[in-house]
């Protein structure tokens, strides 16, 4: 049985749902609306709209997909990482590889639930997260700090494919709609996080990570940075 977060007032747990698939989103909304311990505050079709909900609404837990347009699950976690007032986040995604739950934890997420889990497991996961617990499948925490790419911001990850294809700083600035100085600023931070000194070393680290660490989300197939602006 799922209990409300605040048993004294029986206040239901407020959730905001985000997923690119409207069928999954509709199903999640129905599941949480049918459980008296929860209330659905809002739904969002992508990561950017989810962040808009974070800025406008008060709720306890966000249940988000991992692959979403405009801003994916990783990007959402990175944007909220330094926000002390942010809601707790549970990533609800397909059968997990060993990497996704690890990345969710490393980026400050509070839980992971695979899409093929029974409904009760999802509800229990969100309820536990609302109560301050972390809910993950087994993760070897010794490996959490071994992947420097998990600490890159969304913008820093956008730079990597451009570096790989040999785009100049000016071309990257034009592609992303930002200034050359801003590109240089992000590159400086990128190099520091990867422990490299220049573009060639950054590209080498990127290619090595794709080959050995399973990081296709960093500019890999099917990942195209999109801007609404």
C-alpha positions in Angstrom: 0.0 0.0 0.0 1.3 3.4 -1.0 1.1 6.0 1.8 1.0 9.8 1.3 4.1 11.7 2.0 2.5 13.7 4.8 0.4 11.3 6.9 -0.7 14.0 9.3 -2.5 16.1 6.7 -2.9 13.3 4.2 -1.4 15.6 1.6 -1.0 13.7 -1.6 2.4 13.6 -3.3 2.5 16.1 -6.2 4.1 14.8 -9.4 4.9 16.3 -12.8 5.2 13.8 -15.6 7.4 14.2 -18.7 7.8 11.8 -21.7 8.1 12.2 -25.4 5.6 9.3 -26.0 2.0 10.6 -25.6 0.7 7.0 -25.0 3.2 6.5 -22.1 2.4 10.0 -20.8 -1.3 9.3 -20.8 -0.8 6.0 -19.1 1.3 7.5 -16.4 -1.2 10.2 -15.8 -4.0 7.6 -15.4 -1.8 5.5 -13.0 -1.0 8.4 -10.7 -4.5 9.9 -10.8 -6.0 6.6 -9.9 -3.8 6.4 -6.8 -5.1 8.5 -3.9 -1.7 9.1 -2.5 -0.7 11.2 -5.6 -1.9 14.2 -7.5 -0.7 15.0 -11.0 0.2 18.7 -11.1 1.2 18.9 -14.8 2.4 16.9 -17.8 5.1 17.8 -20.3 6.0 16.4 -23.7 9.7 17.3 -23.4 12.5 18.3 -21.1 12.2 22.1 -21.7 8.5 22.1 -20.8 9.3 20.1 -17.7 11.8 22.7 -16.6 9.2 25.4 -17.2 6.9 23.5 -14.8 9.7 23.4 -12.3 10.0 27.2 -12.5 6.3 27.8 -12.2 4.8 25.1 -10.0 5.3 23.4 -6.7 5.5 19.7 -6.6 7.4 16.9 -4.9 8.6 14.5 -7.6 9.2 14.7 -11.3 8.8 11.4 -13.3 10.7 11.9 -16.6 11.7 9.9 -19.6 15.4 9.6 -20.6 15.1 10.3 -24.3 13.1 13.5 -24.9 13.2 16.2 -27.6 14.7 19.6 -27.0 16.2 18.5 -23.6 16.7 14.9 -22.6 16.7 13.3 -19.2 20.4 13.9 -18.8 20.0 17.6 -19.7 17.1 18.0 -17.2 19.2 16.5 -14.4 22.2 18.7 -15.3 20.0 21.8 -15.3 18.6 21.0 -11.8 21.8 19.7 -10.3 22.7 22.9 -8.5 19.1 23.9 -7.6 18.7 23.2 -3.9 14.9 23.8 -4.3 14.4 21.4 -7.2 11.9 18.6 -6.9 13.3 15.1 -6.7 13.6 13.3 -10.0 12.7 9.7 -11.0 13.7 8.6 -14.4 11.2 6.2 -16.0 12.7 4.6 -19.1 13.1 1.4 -21.0 14.9 -1.7 -19.7 18.0 -0.2 -18.2 21.5 -0.7 -19.5 24.1 -0.7 -16.8 24.9 2.9 -17.7 21.6 4.9 -17.5 20.8 4.3 -13.8 24.4 5.0 -13.0 24.3 8.3 -14.9 21.0 9.2 -13.2 22.5 8.7 -9.8 25.8 10.6 -10.7 23.8 13.5 -12.0 21.7 13.9 -8.8 18.6 11.9 -9.7 16.7 10.3 -6.8 15.5 7.1 -8.5 15.2 5.0 -11.6 12.3 2.7 -12.6 12.2 0.7 -15.8 9.1 0.9 -18.0 8.5 -2.8 -17.8 8.2 -2.8 -14.0 4.8 -3.4 -12.5 2.7 -0.3 -11.7 3.0 -0.9 -8.0 6.8 -0.7 -8.3 6.6 2.6 -10.0 4.3 4.0 -7.3 6.4 2.6 -4.5 9.5 4.1 -6.1 8.0 7.6 -6.4 6.5 7.4 -2.9 9.9 6.4 -1.4 11.7 9.2 -3.3 9.1 11.7 -2.0 10.0 10.6 1.5 13.7 11.3 0.9 14.9 7.8 -0.1 16.9 6.9 -3.2 15.5 4.1 -5.3 17.8 2.4 -7.8 18.6 -1.0 -9.2 22.0 -2.3 -8.0 24.8 0.1 -9.0 28.5 -0.4 -8.3 29.0 3.0 -6.8 32.8 2.6 -7.2 32.4 3.4 -10.9 30.3 6.6 -10.5 33.2 8.9 -10.7 35.0 7.1 -13.5 33.1 8.7 -16.4 34.0 12.5 -16.7 31.3 12.8 -19.4 28.6 12.4 -16.7 29.6 15.8 -15.4 29.3 17.8 -18.7 26.6 20.3 -19.1 24.2 20.1 -22.0 26.1 22.9 -23.9 29.4 21.2 -23.3 28.1 18.0 -24.7 26.8 19.9 -27.8 30.4 21.0 -28.5 31.8 17.5 -28.8 30.4 16.5 -32.2 31.4 19.9 -33.6 35.0 19.4 -32.4 35.0 15.9 -33.9 33.9 17.2 -37.4 36.6 20.0 -37.2 34.2 23.0 -37.0 36.1 26.2 -36.1 35.2 28.2 -33.0 33.4 30.8 -35.2 31.5 28.1 -37.0 30.4 26.5 -33.7 29.3 29.9 -32.4 27.2 30.4 -35.5 25.7 26.8 -35.3 24.7 27.3 -31.7 23.7 30.9 -31.9 26.1 32.1 -29.3 29.2 34.3 -29.2 32.7 33.2 -30.0 33.7 34.1 -26.4 31.0 32.0 -25.0 32.2 29.0 -27.1 35.7 29.6 -25.8 34.4 29.7 -22.2 32.5 26.4 -22.7 35.6 24.8 -24.3 37.8 25.8 -21.4 35.4 24.2 -19.0 35.1 21.1 -21.2 38.8 20.6 -21.4 39.1 21.0 -17.6 36.4 18.4 -16.9 37.9 15.9 -19.3 41.5 16.5 -18.1 42.7 17.5 -21.6 44.6 20.5 -23.0 43.3 20.9 -26.5 40.7 19.9 -29.2 42.6 16.9 -30.4 42.8 15.4 -26.9 39.1 16.2 -26.3 38.1 14.4 -29.5 40.3 11.5 -28.6 38.6 11.2 -25.2 35.2 11.5 -26.8 35.9 8.7 -29.3 37.3 6.5 -26.6 34.2 7.1 -24.5 31.9 6.2 -27.3 33.9 3.0 -27.9 34.4 1.9 -24.3 31.9 3.6 -22.0 28.7 3.3 -24.0 27.9 7.0 -24.3 25.9 7.3 -27.6 23.8 10.2 -26.1 26.9 12.5 -26.5 26.3 13.4 -30.1 25.7 9.8 -31.1 23.2 8.4 -33.7 19.8 9.9 -33.2 21.0 12.7 -31.0 20.6 16.0 -32.7 20.8 19.1 -30.6 17.6 21.1 -31.3 16.9 24.7 -30.4 13.5 26.3 -30.3 15.1 29.7 -30.7 
